[in-house]
Amino acid sequence: MNKTRLKNQLSSLALSMFRKDFFGIYHGSISSKTDKSRFIINTKEAIFDNINEESLIELSFKQDYRWKQASIDANIHQGIYSHISEAKFICFSMPQFTTAYSLEHNIIIPKDYFGYTEIGLVEIIDPKQFEDWYERAQSEIILYFQTKKTNLMVIRGYGVYAYSRDMHEMAKKLAILEKSCRLLMLGESQTLCDYN
C-alpha cells in the first residue's frame, strides 16, 4: 500500500477514535506495519484530532535516532509486530466506559447482541502496580496475546491494546467492546436505582 495513503487512513481513523473519546489529546497510539521490519506510528507530540504527515513517523525495528520522536508505546508496537505475524495494525486506546468498567470487574461478559456475538467474554488484566508497568508492558502484552490467542487486551485502569490484519475490523471491535461496557454500566446503575 502507498505510504501516503496509509498515513491518511491512520489519520482518519485517529480522528474518528478521538471523536468517540478513545484517544485523549496526546494519549494513545496507532500504527501500521509497512514491511517485515518497519512500521509507521504516531509521534509523542501527536494530537489525535489532527494527525498529519509530521505526526506519523516510520521506524525500523532496529532503534535509531527517530525512536526519540516516536510514541512512548513504540517498543510495545514493535514487540507485537515482531512476534505476531497477523498484526498489521495496532492501537492503544483508553475508551472511557471500557476503562471505567475494568476498575471494578475482572471479566467483561457482554449482554448485548453485538458484544456477545462479535466479542464474547473478555478477561481484564490487572497490571498490579503502575510504577513499573512500562518496563513490564512489552513482554506481558506479547505473552498475553500469544497465550490467549486473542487480539484484544483490556488492562485495568490503563486501557485497551488491539491488533488486526484489517484497520476497520480493529476499530469495529473496539467500538463494540466500548458499547457493550457502556450498556453493562447502564444496566448496573439501573439495578442500583431499582434496589434503592
CORWO-V12118 format. One record per backbone hydrogen bond with DSSP energy under -1.0 kcal/mol. CO is the residue of the C=O (numbers start at 0). NH is the residue of the N-H. Records with the same first field share a line. If there is no record, write none. Layout:
CO: NH + NH
This chain:
1: 5
2: 6
3: 7
4: 8
5: 9
6: 10
7: 11
8: 12
9: 13
10: 14
11: 15
12: 16
13: 17
14: 18
15: 19
16: 21
17: 20
21: 93
24: 47
26: 23
28: 91
29: 41
30: 89
31: 39
34: 37
36: 60
37: 33 + 34
38: 58
39: 31
40: 56
41: 70
42: 45
46: 49
51: 54
54: 42
56: 40
58: 38
63: 66
64: 67
65: 68
68: 43
70: 73
72: 76
73: 77
74: 78
75: 79
76: 80
77: 81
78: 82
79: 83
83: 86
87: 32
88: 163
89: 30
90: 161
91: 28
92: 159
94: 98
95: 99
96: 100
97: 101
105: 123
107: 121
111: 115
112: 116
113: 117
114: 118 + 119
121: 107
124: 155
126: 128
129: 132
131: 135
132: 136
135: 139
136: 140
137: 141
138: 142
139: 143
140: 144
141: 145
142: 146
143: 147
150: 162
152: 160
153: 124
154: 157 + 158
158: 154
159: 92
160: 152
161: 90
163: 87 + 88
165: 169
166: 170
167: 171
168: 172
169: 173
170: 174
171: 175
172: 176
173: 177
174: 178
175: 179
176: 180
177: 181
178: 182
179: 183
180: 184
181: 185
182: 186
183: 187
184: 188
185: 189
186: 190
187: 191
188: 192
189: 193
190: 194
191: 195
